[in-house]
Protein backbone atom coordinates (compact mmCIF):
# COMPACT_ATOMS: atom_id res chain seq x y z
CA UNK A 1 0.00 0.00 0.00
CA UNK A 2 1.43 3.33 -1.08
CA UNK A 3 1.21 6.58 0.87
CA UNK A 4 -0.65 8.06 -2.11
CA UNK A 5 -3.45 5.56 -1.41
CA UNK A 6 -3.73 6.86 2.14
CA UNK A 7 -3.57 10.53 1.15
CA UNK A 8 -6.00 10.19 -1.74
CA UNK A 9 -8.92 10.53 0.66
CA UNK A 10 -10.53 13.95 0.24
CA UNK A 11 -10.63 14.66 3.97
CA UNK A 12 -6.90 15.37 4.25
CA UNK A 13 -6.90 17.91 1.43
CA UNK A 14 -10.04 19.58 2.74
CA UNK A 15 -8.50 19.96 6.19
CA UNK A 16 -5.56 21.86 4.74
CA UNK A 17 -7.91 24.26 2.95
CA UNK A 18 -10.52 24.58 5.71
CA UNK A 19 -10.46 26.98 8.60
CA UNK A 20 -8.54 30.18 9.16
CA UNK A 21 -4.85 30.39 8.46
CA UNK A 22 -2.36 31.00 11.24
CA UNK A 23 -1.84 34.54 9.96
CA UNK A 24 -5.57 35.28 10.19
CA UNK A 25 -5.75 33.93 13.73
CA UNK A 26 -2.68 35.95 14.74
CA UNK A 27 -4.09 39.17 13.27
CA UNK A 28 -7.41 38.67 15.06
CA UNK A 29 -5.62 37.88 18.32
CA UNK A 30 -3.46 41.01 18.01
CA UNK A 31 -6.52 43.16 17.35
CA UNK A 32 -8.33 41.66 20.35
CA UNK A 33 -5.36 42.50 22.58
CA UNK A 34 -5.21 46.05 21.25
CA UNK A 35 -8.97 46.54 21.68
CA UNK A 36 -8.79 45.29 25.26
CA UNK A 37 -5.83 47.54 26.16
CA UNK A 38 -7.45 50.55 24.47
CA UNK A 39 -10.15 50.58 27.16
CA UNK A 40 -7.67 51.48 29.91
CA UNK A 41 -5.74 54.59 30.84
CA UNK A 42 -2.47 55.97 29.52
CA UNK A 43 0.48 56.43 31.88
CA UNK A 44 -0.52 60.10 32.11
CA UNK A 45 -3.84 59.04 33.58
CA UNK A 46 -5.84 60.07 30.51
CA UNK A 47 -8.35 57.47 29.30
CA UNK A 48 -6.99 55.93 26.08
CA UNK A 49 -10.38 56.16 24.31
CA UNK A 50 -10.12 59.97 24.59
CA UNK A 51 -6.68 60.04 22.93
CA UNK A 52 -6.28 60.29 19.16
CA UNK A 53 -3.69 59.32 16.57
CA UNK A 54 -0.19 58.30 17.54
CA UNK A 55 -0.77 59.14 21.20
CA UNK A 56 -3.60 56.60 21.36
CA UNK A 57 -1.54 54.01 19.46
CA UNK A 58 1.51 54.37 21.69
CA UNK A 59 -0.51 54.46 24.90
CA UNK A 60 -2.34 51.27 23.86
CA UNK A 61 0.87 49.39 23.04
CA UNK A 62 2.51 50.64 26.25
CA UNK A 63 -0.54 49.43 28.21
CA UNK A 64 -0.02 45.96 26.76
CA UNK A 65 3.60 46.21 27.95
CA UNK A 66 2.42 46.89 31.50
CA UNK A 67 2.54 50.69 31.29
CA UNK A 68 5.29 53.19 30.66
CA UNK A 69 8.85 52.56 31.81
CA UNK A 70 8.52 55.53 34.15
CA UNK A 71 5.66 53.79 35.96
CA UNK A 72 7.48 50.44 36.15
CA UNK A 73 6.17 48.80 32.98
CA UNK A 74 8.04 47.74 29.88
CA UNK A 75 6.66 50.56 27.72
CA UNK A 76 6.10 50.49 24.00
CA UNK A 77 9.02 48.14 23.33
CA UNK A 78 7.65 45.64 25.82
CA UNK A 79 4.16 45.94 24.38
CA UNK A 80 5.40 45.28 20.84
CA UNK A 81 7.36 42.24 22.06
CA UNK A 82 4.30 40.83 23.81
CA UNK A 83 2.19 41.41 20.69
CA UNK A 84 4.69 39.72 18.37
CA UNK A 85 5.23 36.79 20.75
CA UNK A 86 1.48 36.36 21.12
CA UNK A 87 0.96 36.44 17.36
CA UNK A 88 3.59 33.75 16.87
CA UNK A 89 2.03 31.56 19.55
CA UNK A 90 -1.41 31.96 17.94
CA UNK A 91 0.00 30.93 14.57
CA UNK A 92 1.82 27.92 16.01
CA UNK A 93 -1.28 26.81 17.88
CA UNK A 94 -3.39 27.03 14.71
CA UNK A 95 -0.89 25.07 12.65
CA UNK A 96 -0.44 22.54 15.46
CA UNK A 97 -4.16 21.83 15.61
CA UNK A 98 -4.33 21.46 11.83
CA UNK A 99 -1.36 19.08 11.88
CA UNK A 100 -2.93 16.95 14.61
CA UNK A 101 -6.19 16.70 12.66
CA UNK A 102 -4.34 15.72 9.49
CA UNK A 103 -2.34 13.03 11.31
CA UNK A 104 -5.53 11.62 12.82
CA UNK A 105 -7.23 11.58 9.41
CA UNK A 106 -4.25 9.84 7.78
CA UNK A 107 -4.14 7.23 10.55
CA UNK A 108 -7.87 6.59 10.28
CA UNK A 109 -7.73 6.33 6.49
CA UNK A 110 -4.74 3.99 6.72
CA UNK A 111 -6.63 1.78 9.18
CA UNK A 112 -9.64 1.61 6.87
CA UNK A 113 -7.47 0.69 3.88
CA UNK A 114 -5.57 -1.99 5.83
CA UNK A 115 -8.88 -3.48 6.96
CA UNK A 116 -10.16 -3.50 3.38
CA UNK A 117 -6.94 -5.20 2.19
CA UNK A 118 -7.17 -7.87 4.88
CA UNK A 119 -10.83 -8.49 4.10
CA UNK A 120 -10.04 -8.85 0.39
CA UNK A 121 -7.15 -11.23 1.18
CA UNK A 122 -9.42 -13.41 3.37
CA UNK A 123 -12.05 -13.47 0.65
CA UNK A 124 -9.41 -14.51 -1.90
CA UNK A 125 -8.17 -17.29 0.41
CA UNK A 126 -11.71 -18.59 0.90
CA UNK A 127 -12.35 -18.49 -2.81
CA UNK A 128 -9.07 -20.31 -3.53
CA UNK A 129 -9.92 -22.95 -0.91
CA UNK A 130 -13.31 -23.69 -2.48
CA UNK A 131 -11.88 -24.42 -5.90
NORLINTA-V749215 format. One record per helix or strand of 3 or more residues. SS is the DSSP state (helix for helix, strand for strand). FROM is the first residue (numbers start at 0). TO is the last residue. Records with the same first field share a line. If there is no record, write none. Layout:
SS=FROM-TO / FROM-TO
This chain:
helix=2-6 / 9-16 / 21-36 / 47-49 / 52-63 / 68-70 / 74-129
